[in-house]
Amino acid sequence: RVQLKESGGGSVQSGGSLTLSCVASGYTYMQYYMAWFRQAAGKEREWVSCITWNGGRQFYADSVKGRFAISRDNAKATLYLQMDSLKPEDTAMYYCAARSAAYRACSVSSSEYTYWGQGTQVTVSS
């Protein structure tokens, strides 16, 4: 059974930092591209970042570029999102997602990811 489990969310003040983790199990983790999405209350799910299967390339939404850093440890089947200089507009539920590396590309579309975690809440106060 495939499982993705996020952790590391919480409440911070504007300008603060958080590191999210996503532990994968039940499938061959390194054969998948991994991504972070987020969904604020009343809004659609938004792509945040993606990383290739070997961690060699990372991609970011313009809204988080320069502030967030995605990484992965294939030996631990774990995905990370280091979030610095957090802003109130970063407040959302954050989800990790997996997409087969057979596609050989990241995607910003949530419909193109096969596996999802339950999410972890990030709240940034001003």
C-alpha positions as CSV (number, residue, x, y, z in Angstrom):
1,R,0.0,0.0,0.0
2,V,1.4,3.3,-1.1
3,Q,1.7,6.0,1.6
4,L,3.0,9.5,1.7
5,K,3.1,11.2,5.0
6,E,3.9,14.8,5.6
7,S,5.1,16.4,8.8
8,G,6.8,19.6,9.9
9,G,3.9,22.1,9.6
10,G,3.1,24.6,12.3
11,S,2.5,28.2,13.1
12,V,5.2,30.8,12.6
13,Q,5.5,34.5,12.4
14,S,6.2,36.3,9.1
15,G,9.9,36.0,8.2
16,G,10.2,32.7,10.0
17,S,11.2,29.3,8.7
18,L,9.9,25.8,8.6
19,T,11.0,22.5,7.1
20,L,8.4,20.1,5.8
21,S,9.1,16.4,5.4
22,C,7.3,13.7,3.4
23,V,8.1,10.1,4.0
24,A,7.2,7.6,1.3
25,S,6.5,3.9,1.6
26,G,4.9,1.1,-0.4
27,Y,6.6,1.9,-3.8
28,T,9.9,2.4,-5.4
29,Y,10.5,6.0,-4.3
30,M,13.4,6.8,-6.5
31,Q,11.4,6.0,-9.6
32,Y,9.2,9.0,-9.0
33,Y,9.4,12.7,-9.4
34,M,8.2,14.4,-6.3
35,A,6.4,17.7,-5.8
36,W,4.9,19.9,-3.2
37,F,1.5,21.6,-3.6
38,R,-0.4,23.8,-1.3
39,Q,-4.0,24.8,-0.9
40,A,-5.2,27.8,1.0
41,A,-8.7,28.0,2.4
42,G,-11.2,28.7,-0.3
43,K,-8.6,28.5,-3.1
44,E,-7.6,25.8,-5.6
45,R,-4.6,23.6,-5.1
46,E,-1.4,25.3,-6.2
47,W,1.9,23.8,-7.4
48,V,4.8,24.9,-5.3
49,S,7.9,22.9,-6.4
50,C,9.1,19.7,-8.0
51,I,12.3,17.7,-8.0
52,T,13.5,15.1,-10.4
53,W,14.0,11.5,-9.4
54,N,17.7,11.8,-8.6
55,G,17.4,15.3,-7.2
56,G,19.4,16.8,-10.0
57,R,16.9,19.5,-11.0
58,Q,14.5,21.5,-8.9
59,F,11.7,23.7,-10.1
60,Y,9.7,26.4,-8.2
61,A,6.7,28.5,-8.6
62,D,7.5,32.2,-8.9
63,S,5.8,33.0,-5.7
64,V,8.3,30.9,-3.7
65,K,11.5,31.1,-5.8
66,G,14.4,32.2,-3.7
67,R,12.7,31.5,-0.4
68,F,11.9,27.7,-0.6
69,A,14.2,24.8,-1.3
70,I,13.1,21.3,-2.3
71,S,15.4,18.3,-1.7
72,R,15.1,14.6,-1.4
73,D,17.0,11.7,0.2
74,N,16.3,8.6,-1.8
75,A,18.0,6.3,0.8
76,K,15.5,7.5,3.3
77,A,12.6,7.8,0.8
78,T,12.0,11.3,2.1
79,L,11.2,14.6,0.5
80,Y,11.9,17.9,2.1
81,L,10.8,21.5,1.6
82,Q,12.8,24.2,3.4
83,M,10.8,27.3,3.7
84,D,12.4,30.6,4.7
85,S,11.2,34.2,4.8
86,L,7.7,33.0,5.2
87,K,4.9,35.3,4.4
88,P,1.2,35.3,5.5
89,E,0.3,34.4,1.9
90,D,2.2,31.1,2.3
91,T,-0.5,30.0,4.8
92,A,-2.0,26.8,3.4
93,M,-2.2,23.0,3.7
94,Y,0.9,21.6,2.1
95,Y,0.8,18.3,0.3
96,C,3.5,16.1,-1.2
97,A,2.8,14.2,-4.4
98,A,4.5,11.6,-6.6
99,R,4.6,11.3,-10.4
100,S,6.2,8.4,-12.3
101,A,9.7,9.2,-13.6
102,A,8.6,7.5,-16.8
103,Y,7.1,10.8,-17.8
104,R,10.6,12.4,-17.6
105,A,9.2,15.7,-16.5
106,C,7.8,17.6,-13.6
107,S,4.2,18.9,-13.9
108,V,2.4,21.8,-12.4
109,S,-0.9,20.0,-12.7
110,S,-2.2,18.2,-9.7
111,S,-4.1,15.7,-11.9
112,E,-0.8,14.3,-13.3
113,Y,0.4,13.1,-9.9
114,T,-0.5,9.6,-8.8
115,Y,0.1,9.5,-5.1
116,W,-0.7,12.1,-2.4
117,G,-0.2,12.6,1.2
118,Q,-2.8,13.8,3.7
119,G,-1.2,17.3,4.1
120,T,0.4,19.3,6.8
121,Q,-0.8,22.8,7.8
122,V,1.4,25.8,7.6
123,T,0.1,29.1,9.2
124,V,2.1,32.3,8.9
125,S,1.0,35.3,11.0
126,S,1.9,38.9,10.3
